[in-house]
Amino acid sequence: MFLIAGARLFQIQVVKAGSFRRGRLWNMWNISAPAKRGTIYDRNGRVLATDVEAYTIYVDRRMMKNPHAVARKFEENGIIPGSKFLERLEETKSRIVTIARNVEKDKFRAVASIKGVFGIRGWGRFYPLGSIGATIIGRLNAEREGVAGIEASMDGILKGKDGTTTIILNLRNKEYRYIKYPSGSNREPINGKDIKLTLDIDLLNILDRVGRETFEKTNADRVLCVVADGVTGEILGMSDIPELGETDGWVPNDLVQTEFEPGSIFKLITGAAYIESRKFLDTVFADENEELRFGKKVIKDERKHPPYDFRKCLAHSSNVGFAKMGLSLGATRIYRTALRFGLFTRTGVLLPGEKPGTPMKRKYRYDFDLALASFGQGFRVTPIQMLYAYGAVGNNGKLMKPLLVKEIIQDGKTIKRACPRTLRQVLDINVNEKLVSYLRDVLQYGTGKLARVKGLDIIGKTGTGQQSTKEGYKSDTYVCSFIGVVGPGKAPIVVGVFVFRPRGYHEASYVACPAFREIVRRMINLPQYRIRFLKEVAFGG
């Protein structure tokens, strides 16, 4: 018996050693062990995006007796269509084939007993708010790479580093098992870091509801609503309707990627430049029902009106009055003022694909073109640029850098914290105070009356910017906007509403102002904002 056993050992360890070694290696595979992606929190520590347990499913094509039957089983359990299953088998000649990623645990268990099917535990991305805030939070692609929003811009911080694990096929019972491979090829995954954003879930919900209501009411192409803290520059909330989705393709984030002709919200810049010039403000800028003629081209106001001085030109958004201001100032002065306010340049906010806009010219050949530029036509800006320009006026003339990421967290500890950053003082404090007082009139008796909220000090401006196309300006290509600052000079909150190509009414007074008012009304019902603004306000409707 000892001789027989010794002979067998010699046969296995010496004669057939190479064959067994090749067999062992041939039935062993190194497979990626996914790292857990970092969690994204709102400013109060509530989850906006996190990883949940999921599986990547593989099949061993040599162990499957009936691939078509297995394909049907996968389709019945909602993992992958049967035709797609078979396509995956045809795409490669490898013995081990990746069939599906991010499969829920229950679905994996339904097919785990099928011969030749096995899975590696990994992670799937879960967004508790669903589509709310989707364009700013972002999404991942099939390879779990950030392709939009914060998921993309902070991908290197969030994703961590995948490890490797080894599986071996037990030739006796044809089962797979995980091993700690002696050669050291196993590598533990390094999980990603967590981040805390400046966003507020409560505001995200409000902006989403108001954005959807406005979208349905106006039948617009898109509706963007955004709220920022004028003191710190923090973006508190944003909705971009309709939001991004994998089925429709990734759409741009309108806050930073959409360039548009601002129209009358640009009068903030021309008005600031005019006040700085120390020219007379009490003279008549727009005579009764006045029209400006440039050859065959005419500039006029929407409605008949009495003579307007500077204050009333701003309150009633007189194109004639601001065209005259622009002609007296010159393009260079307006352009430089716009640059100081942060227009025509990227803000540096941590969102991918930010565009700088298309700047106005420093010199125009024709007076008509300068007149148009004076009230926001003929060049393009982005919503975030205009939002923070108004925020600067509400913040005593200080332009803040947009802030979206508040903290980076590793193993429960904050390793990096962002601080508010003042970029520059864009206006002298006295000039700024004058501009603030004039912007109050916009809501008191001007084009922004429908944006008023009882008991609150609000400044702002409407804008109805006609958009140029290859065929020129068309009557249905407007962007209606209202940007308002609640509590200017104290603890300002900036709220912007941008409605892209509304059908029917196209005046911002009736399209954007009601949405602004509804956002502010709902916002001040939240304790953190009620405390901030309504300490001495009696609720009266």
C-alpha positions as CSV (number, residue, x, y, z in Angstrom):
1,M,0.0,0.0,0.0
2,F,2.9,2.4,0.9
3,L,4.5,1.6,-2.5
4,I,1.3,2.3,-4.3
5,A,0.7,5.6,-2.5
6,G,4.3,6.6,-3.1
7,A,4.1,5.9,-6.8
8,R,0.8,7.9,-7.0
9,L,2.4,10.9,-5.3
10,F,5.4,10.7,-7.6
11,Q,3.1,10.6,-10.6
12,I,1.1,13.7,-9.3
13,Q,4.0,15.8,-8.0
14,V,6.6,15.0,-10.7
15,V,5.3,13.4,-13.8
16,K,2.0,15.3,-14.1
17,A,3.0,18.4,-12.1
18,G,3.1,20.7,-15.1
19,S,-0.3,19.5,-16.3
20,F,-1.9,20.1,-12.9
21,R,-0.2,23.5,-12.6
22,R,-1.6,24.5,-15.9
23,G,-5.0,23.2,-15.0
24,R,-5.0,25.2,-11.7
25,L,-4.0,28.4,-13.5
26,W,-6.4,27.7,-16.3
27,N,-9.3,27.5,-13.9
28,M,-8.4,30.7,-11.9
29,W,-9.3,34.3,-12.8
30,N,-8.5,37.7,-11.4
31,I,-11.6,39.9,-11.4
32,S,-12.0,43.6,-10.4
33,A,-13.2,44.2,-6.8
34,P,-15.1,47.6,-7.1
35,A,-14.4,50.3,-4.6
36,K,-17.3,51.9,-2.8
37,R,-17.9,55.4,-4.3
38,G,-18.1,58.3,-1.8
39,T,-21.4,59.5,-0.6
40,I,-22.6,63.0,-1.5
41,Y,-24.4,64.9,1.3
42,D,-26.4,68.1,1.4
43,R,-25.3,71.0,3.7
44,N,-27.1,69.4,6.6
45,G,-25.7,65.9,6.2
46,R,-28.7,64.4,4.3
47,V,-27.8,61.9,1.5
48,L,-28.0,63.0,-2.1
49,A,-26.1,60.1,-3.6
50,T,-24.7,56.9,-2.2
51,D,-23.6,53.4,-3.1
52,V,-25.8,50.4,-2.3
53,E,-24.8,46.7,-2.6
54,A,-25.1,45.4,-6.1
55,Y,-23.6,42.6,-8.2
56,T,-21.7,42.2,-11.4
57,I,-22.8,38.9,-13.0
58,Y,-20.5,36.7,-15.0
59,V,-21.1,33.4,-16.8
60,D,-18.8,30.5,-17.7
61,R,-19.8,29.7,-21.2
62,R,-18.3,26.2,-21.0
63,M,-20.5,25.3,-18.1
64,M,-23.8,26.4,-19.6
65,K,-25.6,23.6,-21.3
66,N,-28.4,25.8,-22.8
67,P,-27.5,29.5,-23.2
68,H,-31.0,30.3,-24.6
69,A,-32.7,28.9,-21.5
70,V,-30.3,30.9,-19.3
71,A,-31.0,34.0,-21.4
72,R,-34.8,33.6,-20.8
73,K,-34.2,33.2,-17.1
74,F,-32.2,36.5,-17.0
75,E,-35.0,38.3,-18.9
76,E,-37.7,36.9,-16.7
77,N,-36.0,38.3,-13.6
78,G,-35.6,41.7,-15.2
79,I,-31.8,41.6,-15.3
80,I,-31.1,41.9,-19.0
81,P,-33.1,41.2,-22.2
82,G,-32.5,37.7,-23.6
83,S,-31.3,39.0,-26.9
84,K,-28.8,41.2,-25.1
85,F,-27.6,38.2,-23.1
86,L,-26.8,36.3,-26.2
87,E,-25.1,39.3,-27.8
88,R,-22.8,39.5,-24.9
89,L,-21.7,35.9,-25.4
90,E,-21.0,36.6,-29.1
91,E,-19.0,39.7,-28.4
92,T,-16.0,37.8,-26.9
93,K,-14.4,34.4,-27.1
94,S,-13.4,34.5,-23.4
95,R,-14.6,31.7,-21.3
96,I,-15.7,34.1,-18.5
97,V,-18.2,36.7,-19.9
98,T,-19.5,39.8,-18.1
99,I,-23.3,39.9,-18.5
100,A,-24.6,42.7,-16.3
101,R,-23.5,45.2,-13.7
102,N,-25.2,46.9,-10.8
103,V,-27.7,44.1,-10.4
104,E,-29.8,44.1,-7.2
105,K,-29.1,41.4,-4.7
106,D,-32.6,39.8,-5.0
107,K,-32.3,39.6,-8.8
108,F,-28.9,38.0,-8.6
109,R,-30.1,35.4,-6.1
110,A,-32.8,34.4,-8.6
111,V,-30.2,33.3,-11.1
112,A,-27.3,32.4,-8.8
113,S,-28.2,28.7,-8.7
114,I,-27.9,28.4,-12.5
115,K,-24.9,26.3,-13.4
116,G,-22.1,28.5,-14.8
117,V,-23.5,31.7,-13.3
118,F,-21.7,33.5,-10.6
119,G,-21.4,37.1,-9.3
120,I,-19.0,39.5,-7.6
121,R,-20.5,41.8,-5.0
122,G,-20.0,45.4,-6.0
123,W,-21.9,48.7,-5.7
124,G,-24.7,50.5,-7.5
125,R,-25.4,54.2,-7.3
126,F,-28.6,55.3,-5.5
127,Y,-30.2,58.8,-5.6
128,P,-32.8,59.2,-2.8
129,L,-34.3,62.3,-4.5
130,G,-34.7,60.6,-7.9
131,S,-34.6,63.2,-10.6
132,I,-34.7,66.2,-8.2
133,G,-31.4,68.1,-8.5
134,A,-30.2,65.6,-11.1
135,T,-28.3,68.1,-13.4
136,I,-26.3,69.5,-10.5
137,I,-25.7,66.3,-8.6
138,G,-25.0,64.4,-11.8
139,R,-25.0,60.7,-12.8
140,L,-22.7,57.8,-13.6
141,N,-22.3,55.8,-16.8
142,A,-22.2,52.0,-17.0
143,E,-18.5,52.0,-16.0
144,R,-19.4,54.0,-12.9
145,E,-17.6,57.1,-14.1
146,G,-19.1,60.5,-13.4
147,V,-20.5,62.0,-16.7
148,A,-22.5,65.0,-15.4
149,G,-22.7,67.4,-12.5
150,I,-20.8,67.0,-9.3
151,E,-20.4,63.2,-10.0
152,A,-18.2,64.2,-13.0
153,S,-16.4,67.3,-11.6
154,M,-15.5,65.5,-8.3
155,D,-15.0,62.0,-9.9
156,G,-11.4,61.8,-8.8
157,I,-12.3,62.4,-5.1
158,L,-15.4,60.2,-5.1
159,K,-14.5,57.1,-7.1
160,G,-11.7,55.6,-4.9
161,K,-9.6,52.8,-6.4
162,D,-10.8,49.3,-7.4
163,G,-9.0,46.2,-6.1
164,T,-8.8,42.7,-7.5
165,T,-10.1,39.4,-6.2
166,T,-9.3,35.9,-7.4
167,I,-11.8,33.2,-8.1
168,I,-11.1,29.5,-8.8
169,L,-13.2,26.8,-10.3
170,N,-13.3,23.7,-8.1
171,L,-13.0,20.9,-10.8
172,R,-14.6,18.3,-8.6
173,N,-18.0,20.0,-7.9
174,K,-17.8,22.7,-10.6
175,E,-18.4,25.5,-8.2
176,Y,-16.6,28.9,-7.9
177,R,-15.1,30.1,-4.7
178,Y,-13.0,33.1,-3.7
179,I,-9.4,32.6,-2.5
180,K,-6.6,34.6,-1.0
181,Y,-4.2,33.9,-3.8
182,P,-0.7,33.2,-2.4
183,S,1.1,35.2,-5.1
184,G,-0.4,38.4,-3.7
185,S,-2.5,39.4,-6.8
186,N,-5.5,40.2,-4.6
187,R,-5.7,43.9,-3.8
188,E,-8.2,45.4,-1.4
189,P,-10.3,48.3,-2.9
190,I,-9.8,51.8,-1.5
191,N,-13.1,53.4,-1.0
192,G,-13.8,57.0,-2.3
193,K,-14.0,60.1,-0.1
194,D,-17.4,61.6,0.8
195,I,-18.3,65.2,0.0
196,K,-20.7,67.6,1.6
197,L,-22.3,70.2,-0.8
198,T,-23.7,73.6,-0.1
199,L,-27.1,72.4,-1.4
200,D,-30.2,72.2,0.8
201,I,-32.6,69.3,0.1
202,D,-35.6,71.4,1.3
203,L,-34.8,74.0,-1.3
204,L,-34.2,71.4,-4.0
205,N,-37.7,70.1,-3.4
206,I,-39.2,73.6,-3.6
207,L,-37.3,74.6,-6.7
208,D,-38.2,71.3,-8.4
209,R,-42.0,71.8,-7.7
210,V,-42.0,75.4,-8.8
211,G,-39.9,74.6,-11.8
212,R,-42.2,71.9,-13.0
213,E,-45.3,74.0,-12.4
214,T,-43.7,76.8,-14.5
215,F,-42.6,74.4,-17.2
216,E,-46.2,73.0,-17.6
217,K,-47.8,76.4,-17.4
218,T,-45.6,78.1,-20.0
219,N,-45.0,75.1,-22.2
220,A,-41.4,76.2,-22.3
221,D,-38.4,74.3,-23.7
222,R,-36.6,74.5,-20.3
223,V,-37.0,76.1,-16.9
224,L,-34.0,76.9,-14.6
225,C,-34.5,78.0,-11.0
226,V,-31.5,78.6,-8.7
227,V,-30.9,80.0,-5.2
228,A,-27.6,81.3,-3.8
229,D,-26.4,82.8,-0.6
230,G,-25.3,86.4,-1.4
231,V,-23.0,86.6,1.6
232,T,-21.0,83.4,1.1
233,G,-21.5,82.6,-2.6
234,E,-22.9,79.2,-1.7
235,I,-25.3,77.6,-4.2
236,L,-28.2,76.5,-2.0
237,G,-30.4,74.9,-4.6
238,M,-31.1,74.4,-8.3
239,S,-33.7,72.8,-10.5
240,D,-33.3,72.4,-14.3
241,I,-36.4,71.1,-15.9
242,P,-36.5,68.7,-17.8
243,E,-33.6,67.1,-16.0
244,L,-30.9,64.8,-17.5
245,G,-31.6,61.1,-18.1
246,E,-29.8,58.2,-19.6
247,T,-32.6,57.4,-22.1
248,D,-32.7,60.9,-23.6
249,G,-28.9,61.5,-23.5
250,W,-27.1,63.7,-21.1
251,V,-28.5,67.3,-21.4
252,P,-26.4,70.3,-20.4
253,N,-26.6,72.1,-17.1
254,D,-28.3,75.3,-18.0
255,L,-26.7,77.2,-15.1
256,V,-23.2,77.0,-16.5
257,Q,-23.5,75.6,-20.0
258,T,-26.3,77.6,-21.6
259,E,-25.3,80.9,-23.2
260,F,-28.2,83.4,-24.0
261,E,-28.8,87.0,-24.8
262,P,-29.8,88.4,-21.4
263,G,-32.1,91.2,-22.5
264,S,-33.2,93.6,-19.8
265,I,-31.5,91.9,-16.8
266,F,-28.3,93.4,-18.3
267,K,-29.6,96.9,-17.6
268,L,-28.1,96.3,-14.2
269,I,-24.7,96.7,-15.8
270,T,-25.5,99.7,-18.0
271,G,-27.3,101.3,-15.1
272,A,-24.3,100.8,-12.7
273,A,-21.9,102.3,-15.3
274,Y,-24.2,105.3,-15.8
275,I,-24.5,106.0,-12.0
276,E,-20.7,105.7,-11.8
277,S,-20.2,108.2,-14.6
278,R,-21.8,110.9,-12.3
279,K,-24.1,112.1,-15.0
280,F,-27.4,113.6,-14.1
281,L,-30.1,111.0,-13.2
282,D,-33.1,113.3,-12.9
283,T,-33.2,114.4,-16.5
284,V,-35.6,112.8,-19.0
285,F,-34.1,109.8,-20.7
286,A,-37.2,108.6,-22.6
287,D,-39.7,111.2,-23.6
288,E,-43.4,110.4,-23.9
289,N,-43.8,107.4,-26.2
290,E,-40.4,108.2,-27.7
291,E,-38.9,106.1,-30.5
292,L,-35.3,106.0,-31.6
293,R,-34.7,105.6,-35.4
294,F,-31.5,104.3,-37.0
295,G,-32.3,104.5,-40.7
296,K,-35.1,101.9,-41.2
297,K,-34.5,100.3,-37.8
298,V,-36.5,101.5,-34.7
299,I,-36.1,101.0,-31.0
300,K,-39.2,101.6,-28.9
301,D,-40.7,100.5,-25.6
302,E,-43.4,97.9,-25.2
303,R,-46.1,100.2,-23.9
304,K,-47.0,103.9,-24.1
305,H,-45.7,105.9,-21.2
306,P,-45.0,109.4,-19.8
307,P,-41.5,110.9,-19.7
308,Y,-39.0,108.7,-17.8
309,D,-36.0,109.8,-15.7
310,F,-33.3,107.2,-14.8
311,R,-35.3,105.7,-11.9
312,K,-38.4,105.1,-14.0
313,C,-36.4,103.9,-17.0
314,L,-35.0,101.1,-14.7
315,A,-38.3,100.4,-13.0
316,H,-40.3,100.2,-16.3
317,S,-37.4,98.7,-18.2
318,S,-37.3,101.3,-21.0
319,N,-35.3,100.2,-24.0
320,V,-35.3,103.7,-25.3
321,G,-33.9,105.2,-22.1
322,F,-31.1,102.6,-21.8
323,A,-30.2,102.9,-25.5
324,K,-29.6,106.6,-24.9
325,M,-27.5,105.8,-21.8
326,G,-25.4,103.4,-23.7
327,L,-24.8,105.8,-26.6
328,S,-23.6,108.4,-24.1
329,L,-21.4,106.0,-22.2
330,G,-19.8,104.2,-25.1
331,A,-19.2,100.4,-25.5
332,T,-15.9,100.3,-23.8
333,R,-17.2,101.6,-20.5
334,I,-20.1,99.2,-20.5
335,Y,-17.8,96.3,-21.4
336,R,-15.4,97.0,-18.6
337,T,-18.2,97.3,-16.1
338,A,-19.5,94.0,-17.3
339,L,-16.1,92.4,-16.8
340,R,-15.9,93.7,-13.3
341,F,-19.2,92.1,-12.5
342,G,-17.9,88.7,-13.7
343,L,-19.6,88.6,-17.1
344,F,-18.0,87.0,-20.2
345,T,-15.7,84.8,-18.1
346,R,-16.0,81.5,-16.3
347,T,-16.8,81.7,-12.7
348,G,-14.8,78.6,-11.7
349,V,-17.7,76.8,-10.1
350,L,-17.2,73.1,-9.7
351,L,-19.5,72.0,-12.4
352,P,-18.3,70.5,-15.7
353,G,-18.4,72.2,-19.1
354,E,-18.8,75.8,-17.9
355,K,-18.9,78.3,-20.8
356,P,-17.6,81.9,-20.7
357,G,-20.3,83.4,-22.9
358,T,-19.8,85.6,-26.0
359,P,-18.7,89.1,-25.0
360,M,-20.1,92.4,-26.3
361,K,-17.7,94.4,-28.4
362,R,-15.6,97.2,-27.1
363,K,-16.4,99.3,-30.1
364,Y,-19.4,99.2,-32.5
365,R,-19.4,100.4,-36.0
366,Y,-23.1,101.3,-35.9
367,D,-24.9,103.1,-33.2
368,F,-27.9,100.8,-33.6
369,D,-25.7,97.8,-32.4
370,L,-24.4,99.7,-29.4
371,A,-28.0,100.7,-28.6
372,L,-29.1,97.1,-28.6
373,A,-26.1,96.0,-26.5
374,S,-27.1,98.6,-23.9
375,F,-30.1,96.6,-23.0
376,G,-28.7,93.1,-23.4
377,Q,-28.9,92.1,-27.0
378,G,-26.2,91.0,-29.4
379,F,-24.0,89.0,-27.0
380,R,-24.4,86.1,-24.7
381,V,-23.9,85.3,-21.0
382,T,-24.6,82.4,-18.7
383,P,-27.2,82.3,-16.0
384,I,-24.6,81.9,-13.2
385,Q,-22.8,85.0,-14.4
386,M,-25.9,87.2,-14.2
387,L,-27.0,85.6,-10.9
388,Y,-23.7,86.5,-9.1
389,A,-23.7,90.0,-10.7
390,Y,-27.0,90.7,-8.9
391,G,-25.7,88.9,-5.8
392,A,-22.8,91.4,-5.7
393,V,-25.2,94.4,-5.7
394,G,-27.2,92.7,-2.9
395,N,-23.9,92.1,-1.0
396,N,-22.9,95.7,-0.7
397,G,-20.9,95.6,-4.0
398,K,-18.9,92.5,-3.2
399,L,-18.7,89.8,-5.9
400,M,-18.4,86.3,-4.4
401,K,-16.9,83.2,-6.0
402,P,-19.6,80.5,-6.5
403,L,-19.3,77.8,-3.9
404,L,-20.8,74.3,-4.3
405,V,-18.6,71.8,-2.4
406,K,-18.5,72.6,1.3
407,E,-16.4,69.8,2.7
408,I,-14.4,66.7,1.7
409,I,-14.7,63.9,4.3
410,Q,-12.6,60.7,4.8
411,D,-13.4,58.0,7.3
412,G,-15.9,60.4,9.0
413,K,-13.5,63.2,9.4
414,T,-13.4,66.5,7.4
415,I,-10.0,66.7,5.7
416,K,-10.8,69.9,3.6
417,R,-13.3,72.7,4.2
418,A,-14.1,75.4,1.6
419,C,-14.2,79.0,2.7
420,P,-16.2,81.9,1.2
421,R,-14.1,84.0,-1.2
422,T,-14.6,87.6,-2.1
423,L,-13.3,88.2,-5.7
424,R,-13.5,92.0,-5.7
425,Q,-15.5,95.1,-4.8
426,V,-17.4,95.8,-8.0
427,L,-19.0,99.1,-7.0
428,D,-18.3,101.9,-4.6
429,I,-20.6,101.5,-1.6
430,N,-22.4,104.8,-2.3
431,V,-23.0,103.9,-6.0
432,N,-24.2,100.5,-4.9
433,E,-26.7,102.0,-2.4
434,K,-28.2,104.1,-5.1
435,L,-28.6,101.2,-7.5
436,V,-30.2,99.1,-4.7
437,S,-32.8,101.9,-4.1
438,Y,-33.6,102.1,-7.8
439,L,-34.0,98.3,-8.1
440,R,-36.5,98.3,-5.2
441,D,-38.8,100.4,-7.5
442,V,-38.8,97.6,-10.0
443,L,-41.0,95.6,-7.6
444,Q,-42.8,98.5,-6.1
445,Y,-44.4,99.9,-9.3
446,G,-42.4,98.6,-12.2
447,T,-42.1,95.4,-14.3
448,G,-41.4,93.2,-11.2
449,K,-44.7,93.9,-9.3
450,L,-45.7,90.2,-9.5
451,A,-42.5,89.2,-7.7
452,R,-43.3,91.1,-4.5
453,V,-43.7,89.2,-1.2
454,K,-45.3,91.0,1.6
455,G,-43.0,92.0,4.4
456,L,-39.8,91.3,2.6
457,D,-37.2,93.8,1.2
458,I,-36.5,92.6,-2.3
459,I,-34.6,94.1,-5.2
460,G,-34.5,92.7,-8.7
461,K,-35.0,93.0,-12.5
462,T,-37.0,91.4,-15.2
463,G,-35.5,90.4,-18.5
464,T,-37.2,89.4,-21.8
465,G,-34.2,88.6,-24.1
466,Q,-35.0,87.8,-27.7
467,Q,-32.6,85.2,-29.0
468,S,-30.8,85.4,-32.3
469,T,-30.8,82.5,-34.7
470,K,-29.2,81.8,-38.1
471,E,-32.3,83.4,-39.6
472,G,-32.1,86.4,-37.3
473,Y,-34.4,87.3,-34.4
474,K,-37.7,85.5,-34.3
475,S,-40.9,86.2,-32.3
476,D,-40.9,82.9,-30.4
477,T,-37.2,82.7,-29.3
478,Y,-37.3,84.5,-25.9
479,V,-35.6,83.8,-22.6
480,C,-37.7,85.3,-19.8
481,S,-35.9,85.9,-16.6
482,F,-36.2,87.5,-13.2
483,I,-33.3,87.8,-10.7
484,G,-34.1,89.0,-7.3
485,V,-32.2,89.6,-4.0
486,V,-34.1,89.1,-0.7
487,G,-32.7,91.1,2.1
488,P,-30.1,93.2,0.2
489,G,-27.3,94.6,2.3
490,K,-28.1,92.4,5.3
491,A,-28.2,88.7,4.7
492,P,-29.0,88.5,1.0
493,I,-30.4,85.5,-0.7
494,V,-30.3,85.6,-4.6
495,V,-33.0,83.8,-6.5
496,G,-33.0,83.5,-10.3
497,V,-35.7,82.1,-12.6
498,F,-35.0,81.6,-16.3
499,V,-37.7,80.3,-18.7
500,F,-36.3,79.3,-22.1
501,R,-38.7,79.8,-25.1
502,P,-42.1,80.0,-23.4
503,R,-45.2,79.7,-25.6
504,G,-47.9,82.2,-25.4
505,Y,-46.9,85.1,-23.1
506,H,-43.3,85.9,-23.4
507,E,-43.0,88.9,-21.0
508,A,-40.9,88.1,-17.9
509,S,-43.3,90.0,-15.8
510,Y,-46.0,87.3,-16.3
511,V,-43.7,84.3,-16.9
512,A,-40.7,84.6,-14.5
513,C,-42.0,86.9,-11.7
514,P,-44.8,84.6,-10.4
515,A,-42.3,81.7,-10.2
516,F,-39.8,83.8,-8.2
517,R,-42.6,84.9,-5.8
518,E,-43.7,81.3,-5.3
519,I,-40.1,80.2,-4.6
520,V,-39.6,82.9,-2.0
521,R,-43.0,82.3,-0.3
522,R,-42.3,78.6,0.1
523,M,-38.7,79.2,1.1
524,I,-39.5,81.5,4.0
525,N,-41.7,78.8,5.5
526,L,-38.6,76.8,6.1
527,P,-37.3,77.5,9.7
528,Q,-33.7,78.4,8.6
529,Y,-34.9,81.1,6.2
530,R,-37.9,82.3,8.3
531,I,-35.4,83.1,11.1
532,R,-33.2,84.9,8.6
533,F,-35.8,87.2,7.1
534,L,-39.0,87.3,9.1
535,K,-38.1,88.2,12.6
536,E,-40.1,91.4,12.5
537,V,-42.6,90.5,9.8
538,A,-46.3,90.0,10.6
539,F,-47.8,87.4,8.4
540,G,-50.7,89.0,6.6
541,G,-51.0,87.0,3.3
